[in-house]
Amino acid sequence: MNAVEIEQAISELAEQPFDAAEFAYEFLRAFGNKETTIKRLRSGATNKSDLGGVLQTNNIHIVACAPGAVADTLNALKASPATTKNKAKFILATDGTDLEAEDLTSGETIACAYTDFPNHFGFFLPLAGISTVKQIKENAFDIRTTSRLNRLYVQLLKDNPEWGTSERRHDMNHFMARLIFCFFAEDTDIFVSDNLFTATIDQMSNRDGSNTHEVISEIFRAMNTSIDARTSANLPRWADTFPYVNGGLFAGSTETPRFSKIAQRYLSHIGNLDWTQINPDIFGSMIQAVADDEERCALGMHYTSVPNILKVLNPLFLDDLRAKLEEAGDNARKLKNLRERISKTTREWFLVPLFAINEAVEKIKDGTISEYVYDPKRAALIKR
């Protein structure tokens, strides 16, 4: 099994009602253990646990414990002679409410709510023979997010076969790019409240997903309607809370593929991830999975590496912000003012139209970028 398949398997396990008697076996199955291996552990033939749990030699010692006994059980697992004798690399204790684990080789530990343990699946990848170099561990959220987006994409094409044709591929890619923006925006203060996009869809959609496409379409229409045109647009009150987004991403048709109950569930799961923990540098990879370069240009979107982004942003405002930070020192008032300015600045630059970015790139090339700043009211570069 690869990392994406493992993430899906343990996510499904975490969503099921906790079964103390079956957890260890289902956990090992999620990491690719074959049925013959599970059968031998279940029979006791290869289960070496001395604590009433499941100990797989050279792998992991797991105990599903009594409520509230997770920490004590983890200590017992670590002190267990069987853990040492059978060279377990990991120990894990859970009561179905909390979960704690330790990598006995590195000494790293995790402690989280049981339902959140899929967020740490990268920690356990050695159980499947996958080397957890630092990059893989740090990108566990990235892998999980991309995996869920892929599942939604596949399900939507299954529910809407016509959207998978060459004639509609551009529309499907455009739709997925809009979703990625909304998921990130609702967790990073671009929208007026946390989880606004996901919560609105959950609240306004039918349970079977039959009107989800209509709800999303109205949200997209709102984000393509300028503030001065809101009254005449007759937007639903719940959609009117979404901001106007320039740059072309929400321009044009707001037609949305239909959602089945399964697709709506996938959408909700993606929205409930904490997108602040996702590396923004992979958004390009996400978008590239659903749109090619030409289509991204048409949407007003480009994926640029972090070093090249900084070449644009440093002279435009980051250098100035760093200078202001140094000037503020320990002055609480100045630091507060700077924080407010940073919040405003990052929000403005997230919505910069493509032509302004292209202009900034050209000025970098000719060496004049330091003479300009970005004016959000004009949506253009102006002389300092």
N, C-alpha and C positions, 0 to 999 in steps of 0.2 A: 504494500500500500504506500502511496505517496502522501506528502504532508496535507494536501487538500482533501484527500479521501479520509484521512485520519481525523481532520478537523470536523468534517461532516458527521462522521460516526460518533465522536464524543459529544458533539452538539446535540445529536438525537438522543444519546444516552442521558444527558443532563436534563433534557426536556421531559423525559419519562418519570413517572412516580418512582421514588427511591425504593429499591428492593434490596435490603441488606444482604439477603442470602445469595442474590444473583449479581450484585454490583461488581465484585472482583472479576468474575468470569466475563461479564459484558465489557468491562473496562479493557481486559486483555484482548478480547475479540476485536474491540475497536482499533487496537494497535496491530492487527494483522495476524493474531494467533489462530492457527487452524483448529477446526473442530476436534480433530484427534488429540491435539494438545490440551484443549479445554476439557475434553472427556477424561483424560488421564489425571488432570489436576482435580477434577470434581470427584473422581473415584478415590483419590488419596494416594494413588500410585506414585505421583511425582510432586504432590503437595507436601512441602517440608515445614509448614508453619507449626510453631509451638504455642501460638496464641489464639488458635481457633479461626485463623484467617486463611489466606492463600499465599503461599510463598513459592514463587517460580525460581528455581535455581539460576544463579548468575543474572537475575533480572530484577524482580521486585517482590516485596513483602507487603501485602495489603490486609487491613482489618477494617471491617464495617463494625463500628463500636456502638455502645449505648449513647443516648442523647447526652450531650455536654461533656463527653469523655474524650474528645478528639486529641487535645494536647497531651493528656496523660497516656493515651494509647500510642501516640507517636513516640513518646519517650520510651515506652515499653518495647516498641518495635526496634528502636535504635539499640536498646540494651539486650535485646533477644540474642541468645547464643545461636539460634537457628539462622538469624539474619547474617551473623558473621560467618558461621560455618558454611552456609550455602552461597556466600558471596553475592548477596543481594546488592544491587547498585542503587535501588530506590526503596524508600519506605513511604507508605501512604495510609492515612487514617481518615475516616469520614463517618459522620452519623446521619448523613442525608441533609443536614442543615449547614454544616461547616466542613471544610476539607483542608487538611494540612499534609504536606509531603516534603521529603528531603532527598536531595541527590547526595548519596553517601560518599561519592568520589570527590565532588567539588565542594560539598558543604552548603550549597545553595538550598534555600527553602522557599516554599510558597505557603500562604495561608489565605483562604478566601471562602466566600459563600459557596456552597456546593453547586448552585446553579451557574456560578461564574467560572468554574474550573476549566471550561473549554477555552477561556481567554488565555490560559497558561499552557495550552497543548504543546507549545514549542519546548517547554521544560521537559516533557516526557518523550520526545521524539527518539531518544536512544533506545527506548523499548521496542521500537520498530526497526532498529538498526540504522537510523538516520542520524548522522553526525550533527549535533547541535552546536555548531560554531556560533560565535557571538551574534553574527548577522542574522542567523535563522531565529535565534531566541528573541532578538529585539524586533524582528519583523513578524512575529506570530500574529499580531493584530492585522497586519497588512495581508498576510496569507488568508486569514479568516474572512476578512472583508471581501477580497477578490473572489474567494470561493463562493461566498453567498451571492455576490452580484452575478456570478456565472450561473448559479442555480436559478436565479430569478430570470435571467436572460433566456435560458433554455426553456423554462416553463412558459414564458410569455410567447415564445415561438411555437411551442406546442399548442397553446391556447389560440394563437393567431397565426396560422400557417402562412397567410398572405403577407405578413410582415417579414417573413424570411426570404421572400422572392427578391430578385435583383432590383425590381422596380421600387420595392419598399424598404430596401436595406438602409438607405440614407435616413429614412424616417425613424427606423428602429434605433439606429446609432445616435441620432439626434435626441431621441427620447432618453436613452440611457445616460448620455452626457448631462442632460438636465437633471436627472435623478441624482447623479453623483454630486453635482453642485448643491442641490437642496439638502442632501444628507450632511454634507460638510457645513453648509451655512447655518443649519439649525443648531449645531453644537459649538459654533465659534462666534456667536453674538452678531452674526450678519443679519439674522432674523430677529424680531423683537423679543422673542422668548425661546427658551430651550425646548427642543423637541417639537417645535411648532408644526413642521411639515408632517412628521409621522403621526403626531397626536391628532391633527386635523383630519387626516385620512382615516385613522382608526375611528374617530368620532362620527364622521359624516358618511362613512361607507356602510353598506349593508353587510351583514355577516358573511354572506356567500360571495362577496366581491362583485356582485352584479352591476353596481354603479360606481365602482372605484375609478374607472376610466373617466367618468364625468367629473368626479371630485378633483382628480389630478388636473384635468383639462382646465377647470376653472381657476385653479391655483396658478397654472402656467399663464393663463390669460391675464391674471392680476399682475404677474411679474413682468408682463409686456405692456402694461398700461401705466402711463406716466401719472403723477399725482394730480396734475391739473385736468386730466381726462377721466378721472375716476367716477365723478358724478354721472356723466353721460354713459359710462360703460355698463352701468347696472350690475355691478359685481355683487355676488352674495356677500353678506356681512362677514362671514367666516373667511372668505377669500380676500377681502379687502385689507386684512391685517398684514398681508405679504407685501414686501417692498417692490418698487419698480427696479428692475435690473437692466441696465443698458448693456451695450456690447454685442447684441445680436443673438445671444444664446436662446432667448425666449421669443424672438421675433418669428413671424410666419405662423404656420398652422399649429394649433394646440391639440390636434388629434392625438389620442392616446390609445394604445392597445387595450383590449378588454382583459380583465383579470378574473381568473378562477379563484376559488377559495384558497387553493394551494399557493397560487401566485401572490395573493394578498398577504398570506402568512409569511412568505419569503420577504416581501416588501417590509412588513412590520419588523421582522427579525433584523434586517439590515439597518433600519432606522433606529433600533434600540441599541445598536453598537455605539460605543463611545468614540466618535470620529475625531475627538481631540487627541486620541492616542495613536491615530493612524498617521503614518509618515506622508506628508503632502507631496513628497518627491515621487510617490508611486501613482499619483493621480493620472499622470501621463500614461503610465502603463495600463491603468484601468480604462482610460479613454481610448488608447490605442487598441484595446481588445475589442472595441465596438465601433471604431471609426478610423479611417485612414487619414493621411496628412491633408489631402484635398478637402475632405469633409470637415475636418477640424478648422481649417481656414475659413470655410463658409460659415461656420458657427461662431466665428470670432474667438476661437480657442487655439492656443498653441501650447505644446509641452516643451519646456526649456529646462535644461539641467540647472541645479542649484548654483554652481559657479557662474553660469551665464546670467541667471536671474540677478545675482548679486552685482554683476557688472552694471546692470541697469539701475538697481535700487540704491546701491551705495551712494553714488553722487546725487541722486534725486532727493533722497531724504534720510537714508540710514546714517550717513556720515554726520549730518547735522544733528540727528537724534543722539548719536553717541557723544558728540561734543556737549550737548545740553545735559546729558546724564552726568558727565564728568563735572560740569559746572555746578550741577545741583548738589553734589556731594551728599551730606546727610540732612539737608534741609527738607523737612517733611512736606512743606507746602509746595516747593518746587518739584519734588518727586511726584506728588499727587497730580500736579498740573501736567507734568511730562507723561504720566501714565494715561491721562485723559487724551492727550495729544496723540500718543501712540495708538490708542484704541481707534480714534477717529481716522488717523492716517492709514492704518491697515485696512479698515473697512472701505475707505475710498479707493485704495489701490486694487482691492479685489474686484472692483467693478470698472476698472479702466478699460475703455474700448480698444479694440485691436489697432485702429489707426494711430492712436496715441502711443501705444507700445512700439509700433513700427517706427514712428517718428523718433522716439527715444533711442531706439537701436541705431538709427542713422546718425544721430547726434553723438552717440558713443564712437561710431566709426570716424566721424570727422573731428572728434576731440572737443566738441563744444558743449557736451552734456552738463558740465558744471555750471554753465550760465543759465540753466533752466530749472524750473520747478513745475510740478503738476498742479493745475488748478481744477479741483473736482467740480466746481460750479460751471466752468466752461468745458470740462472734460477734454482739456488740451494742455500742452506744455506752454508755459509763458516765461518770458525773460525774468530773471531775478530782479 
